[in-house]
Amino acid sequence: MLGVRGDVINSIFYVIVIAALIMAGCSSEEESLELHQQQLFTFGTLVDISLVTDDPEQAQLAIDMVSAEFDRLHTDWHPWQDGALGQVNKQLSSLEFFSTSPSVISLLQQSNLLSEKSAGLFNPAIGKLIKLWQFDQLENEQFQFTMPSAEAVQSLLQQKPQMQDIVINNDTMQIKSNNPAVSLDFGAFAKGVAIERVIKILKANKIQNALINAGGDLKVIGTKNERPWRIGIKNPDQAQNPSAPAVIAAIKLHSDESLFTSGNYERFFEFQGKHYHHIIDPRTGYPGRGTRSVTVLTKDAGLADAASTALFIAGPEQWPEIARKMGIEYVMLISTDDRIYLSPAMAERIELLTDVEPEIIR
Amino acid sequence: MLNQKSSVSKATIKPADIIIIISACFLTVWLYSVFWFNDSLPGDAVSLQIQIADNPPENYSLDTDRVIKIEGTIGDSLIEIKQGKARFTHSPCRNKFCLFHGWLSTAGDTTACLPNRISISLKGKTSAYDAIAGGK
């Protein structure tokens, strides 16, 4: 009887040892640092913050600072509300010098240069055109979209609003416009610059590993547990075709890299069965044609933001030329006829998860 | 101690031993099935996380098909869970970008209704991606 009980105890002992071994073999890789994630409704979008650190208090402090900075910049840089840029837009038509905030001057200076490099395809001076397309009303629940008249579009185009119309006096922190048609809208730039700023805040707070994803546009620093950050790029097909795969491509990002996408499926009005998306071509005054989405990889998030818009407008024919001018090496463009164009550098890094054969453009 | 006891008994197989051996086999098979065959692949979502405004997110299992009603800032949104996927099926907002997003099917995929301040994300044990880029 004692022997049977001994066998029982022995058997249970061995079973437990085997079970422990099986469990050890099956458990996933051990994570030494912890992942802290938080979602914020800010900057007119959903911002996902992922921090990898061993200090949870530091992580929460950093997340709070990032949240406050996004809120502050959103107010400062909103083109039609009462913040600093809203005030600027009210005073520009006076065509006289007036004072503004350093954060607006810094946006103006950076975007001046980028607008020139993009051959005017990135043009934050067309705020009036964007307003004509009523994208200032996109968040207004009661609003009904109406097609802008061709005359109104043409009349704004003929006045050629551009960044060169703005004169900046650095000593007095004053600016003026030489063109009454100029109104500023940094919708294609502000998010990138804001991400760049919050990344600086994270680094100043000793956060070394982070991913900031603001509505699908993102920048990373450091690593995710000593491997590169793995990013899936959304399939633009999925909006119309629910059975399409969610992700069209995958890419690994290294420290300080930004990945920005401009797509015609992001923000749009539906009017009489047609989609009118938010990326307005400054040459025609109408939503850009020929492109469904452009994804740009580069270090600076502000540059990535401006370039993704400029290359979207440039379209399937002209994008390689504009990418060169703007110093962008990594580009993927998906056209409205479902072709996938890659720059040679992008072709080497991206993993396409589709049967479409990409065209590599030099 | 244990070894001493077992060395006292004769090395003959008794019915209890057979029961133990059989149960050990079953336990091993069961452990494999739990930790190996049923283990989700990277990218397989196991739960749906719903966040309302700045409240702490809540997790919902993807195992049961159902429709969840969530009260947001401007009204009620409906979220459908079906066959391990999730999507918005009704929203009080005007633009319905949340509906246009369609099904979330991969861990890490997220969409939101900004006017109603509701976000939904699929979570996995191990995600294939740390983030999904390109439009919310």
Boltz contact constraints between the chains, C-beta under 6 A:
constraints:
  - contact:
      token1: [A, 3]
      token2: [B, 9]
      max_distance: 6.0
  - contact:
      token1: [A, 4]
      token2: [B, 14]
      max_distance: 6.0
  - contact:
      token1: [A, 4]
      token2: [B, 16]
      max_distance: 6.0
  - contact:
      token1: [A, 6]
      token2: [B, 5]
      max_distance: 6.0
  - contact:
      token1: [A, 6]
      token2: [B, 6]
      max_distance: 6.0
  - contact:
      token1: [A, 6]
      token2: [B, 9]
      max_distance: 6.0
  - contact:
      token1: [A, 7]
      token2: [B, 17]
      max_distance: 6.0
  - contact:
      token1: [A, 9]
      token2: [B, 2]
      max_distance: 6.0
  - contact:
      token1: [A, 10]
      token2: [B, 2]
      max_distance: 6.0
  - contact:
      token1: [A, 10]
      token2: [B, 6]
      max_distance: 6.0
  - contact:
      token1: [A, 11]
      token2: [B, 20]
      max_distance: 6.0
  - contact:
      token1: [A, 15]
      token2: [B, 24]
      max_distance: 6.0
  - contact:
      token1: [A, 15]
      token2: [B, 27]
      max_distance: 6.0
  - contact:
      token1: [A, 19]
      token2: [B, 31]
      max_distance: 6.0
  - contact:
      token1: [A, 22]
      token2: [B, 31]
      max_distance: 6.0
  - contact:
      token1: [A, 26]
      token2: [B, 35]
      max_distance: 6.0
  - contact:
      token1: [A, 28]
      token2: [B, 126]
      max_distance: 6.0
  - contact:
      token1: [A, 39]
      token2: [B, 51]
      max_distance: 6.0
  - contact:
      token1: [A, 39]
      token2: [B, 119]
      max_distance: 6.0
  - contact:
      token1: [A, 41]
      token2: [B, 117]
      max_distance: 6.0
  - contact:
      token1: [A, 46]
      token2: [B, 112]
      max_distance: 6.0
  - contact:
      token1: [A, 46]
      token2: [B, 119]
      max_distance: 6.0
  - contact:
      token1: [A, 46]
      token2: [B, 136]
      max_distance: 6.0
  - contact:
      token1: [A, 141]
      token2: [B, 94]
      max_distance: 6.0
  - contact:
      token1: [A, 211]
      token2: [B, 130]
      max_distance: 6.0
  - contact:
      token1: [A, 211]
      token2: [B, 131]
      max_distance: 6.0
  - contact:
      token1: [A, 213]
      token2: [B, 131]
      max_distance: 6.0
  - contact:
      token1: [A, 215]
      token2: [B, 136]
      max_distance: 6.0
  - contact:
      token1: [A, 216]
      token2: [B, 133]
      max_distance: 6.0
  - contact:
      token1: [A, 216]
      token2: [B, 134]
      max_distance: 6.0
  - contact:
      token1: [A, 216]
      token2: [B, 135]
      max_distance: 6.0
  - contact:
      token1: [A, 216]
      token2: [B, 136]
      max_distance: 6.0
  - contact:
      token1: [A, 218]
      token2: [B, 131]
      max_distance: 6.0
  - contact:
      token1: [A, 218]
      token2: [B, 133]
      max_distance: 6.0
  - contact:
      token1: [A, 224]
      token2: [B, 130]
      max_distance: 6.0
  - contact:
      token1: [A, 229]
      token2: [B, 130]
      max_distance: 6.0
  - contact:
      token1: [A, 230]
      token2: [B, 129]
      max_distance: 6.0
  - contact:
      token1: [A, 230]
      token2: [B, 130]
      max_distance: 6.0
  - contact:
      token1: [A, 231]
      token2: [B, 131]
      max_distance: 6.0
  - contact:
      token1: [A, 231]
      token2: [B, 133]
      max_distance: 6.0
  - contact:
      token1: [A, 232]
      token2: [B, 129]
      max_distance: 6.0
  - contact:
      token1: [A, 232]
      token2: [B, 132]
      max_distance: 6.0
  - contact:
      token1: [A, 233]
      token2: [B, 133]
      max_distance: 6.0
  - contact:
      token1: [A, 233]
      token2: [B, 134]
      max_distance: 6.0
  - contact:
      token1: [A, 234]
      token2: [B, 132]
      max_distance: 6.0
  - contact:
      token1: [A, 234]
      token2: [B, 134]
      max_distance: 6.0
  - contact:
      token1: [A, 234]
      token2: [B, 135]
      max_distance: 6.0
  - contact:
      token1: [A, 238]
      token2: [B, 102]
      max_distance: 6.0
  - contact:
      token1: [A, 239]
      token2: [B, 100]
      max_distance: 6.0
  - contact:
      token1: [A, 242]
      token2: [B, 102]
      max_distance: 6.0
  - contact:
      token1: [A, 242]
      token2: [B, 103]
      max_distance: 6.0
  - contact:
      token1: [A, 246]
      token2: [B, 105]
      max_distance: 6.0
  - contact:
      token1: [A, 246]
      token2: [B, 106]
      max_distance: 6.0
  - contact:
      token1: [A, 246]
      token2: [B, 109]
      max_distance: 6.0
  - contact:
      token1: [A, 259]
      token2: [B, 133]
      max_distance: 6.0
  - contact:
      token1: [A, 261]
      token2: [B, 133]
      max_distance: 6.0
  - contact:
      token1: [A, 261]
      token2: [B, 134]
      max_distance: 6.0
  - contact:
      token1: [A, 263]
      token2: [B, 135]
      max_distance: 6.0
  - contact:
      token1: [A, 265]
      token2: [B, 135]
      max_distance: 6.0
  - contact:
      token1: [A, 266]
      token2: [B, 135]
      max_distance: 6.0
